[in-house]
Amino acid sequence: MFALLKAIVLGAFLAGIVSLFIGSSGATGGMLNVRQVVVADFQFFWSWAVFLIGAGLSFGIFLLMD
């Protein structure tokens, strides 16, 4: 269970970094579907596809490390 929580944090970090580079150039990343999100005067780029892929990969790596 703790591996899943750590994987979610790393997946969010990966999604933020990758979406920042793709979204700041004005692209959507095709199937990655990078979008600009506005939350109370704070704007950032986000992609659910990158988040799920990153969380899944890190979860698998954490399970293999046990």
Sequence and secondary structure as in RCSB ss.txt:
>XXXX:A:sequence
MFALLKAIVLGAFLAGIVSLFIGSSGATGGMLNVRQVVVADFQFFWSWAVFLIGAGLSFGIFLLMD
>XXXX:A:secstr
 HHHHHHHHHHHHHHHHHHHHHHHTT   GGG  EEEEETTEEEEE HHHHHHHHHHHHHHHHHH 
